Amino acid sequence: MRIILGMPKEIESVEWNEKGKKWVTKKIQIEEYHGFTECRYCQKPMSHNVKTNGEFKVIYTKCGCSKSN
């Protein structure tokens, strides 16, 4: 896990929608930022450790080697 300088205010997360059988992105407002884990292939952030809505969570994002259609 790495810690970066300057806390992001929001992160675009990606979640699996089981009903629609597709990936859905949404913006998450960040209260506290506690670092990220990078993709082993492209070394870009893949998950972020944050506090949002009073809860500590792991937020997943699209890494640099994911392809969009």
Legacy VTK file of the C-alpha trace (Angstrom):
# vtk DataFile Version 3.0
C-alpha trace
ASCII
DATASET POLYDATA
POINTS 69 float
0.000 0.000 0.000
1.188 3.503 -0.793
0.235 6.800 0.795
0.041 9.863 -1.415
0.341 13.514 -0.534
-2.839 15.540 -0.819
-6.118 13.845 -0.056
-8.555 13.403 -2.954
-12.030 14.822 -2.304
-13.797 12.211 -4.429
-12.985 8.989 -6.265
-14.810 7.364 -9.162
-15.444 3.828 -7.914
-16.464 0.778 -9.908
-18.890 -1.852 -8.566
-20.453 -4.985 -10.069
-24.233 -4.748 -10.563
-25.470 -8.330 -10.200
-28.970 -7.527 -11.476
-27.765 -5.749 -14.622
-24.693 -8.009 -15.013
-22.404 -5.036 -15.676
-19.869 -2.756 -14.013
-21.267 0.536 -12.686
-19.200 3.599 -11.795
-20.145 6.215 -9.231
-18.434 9.130 -7.499
-17.642 8.583 -3.805
-17.107 11.591 -1.513
-14.008 11.083 0.671
-13.801 12.156 4.339
-10.378 10.595 5.067
-7.865 9.027 2.705
-5.522 6.265 3.902
-3.599 5.253 0.767
-3.994 2.901 -2.171
-2.933 -0.473 -3.518
-1.495 -0.533 -7.023
-2.041 -2.984 -9.858
0.870 -5.425 -10.097
0.944 -5.065 -13.897
0.546 -1.329 -14.642
1.443 0.108 -11.180
-1.620 2.418 -11.217
-4.008 2.709 -8.236
-6.512 -0.166 -8.183
-8.104 0.160 -4.728
-8.218 2.981 -2.194
-8.588 2.814 1.594
-10.969 5.611 2.587
-13.487 6.805 5.125
-16.821 7.793 3.583
-20.191 8.334 5.262
-18.543 7.610 8.623
-17.327 4.129 7.526
-13.901 2.837 6.534
-14.102 1.135 3.125
-11.999 -0.195 0.289
-13.042 1.539 -2.939
-12.147 -0.186 -6.214
-11.323 1.770 -9.361
-10.385 0.962 -12.942
-6.625 0.504 -13.098
-4.470 1.682 -15.991
-4.561 -1.648 -17.838
-8.377 -1.976 -17.864
-9.912 -1.316 -21.270
-13.094 0.674 -21.824
-15.380 -0.026 -24.755
LINES 1 70
69 0 1 2 3 4 5 6 7 8 9 10 11 12 13 14 15 16 17 18 19 20 21 22 23 24 25 26 27 28 29 30 31 32 33 34 35 36 37 38 39 40 41 42 43 44 45 46 47 48 49 50 51 52 53 54 55 56 57 58 59 60 61 62 63 64 65 66 67 68
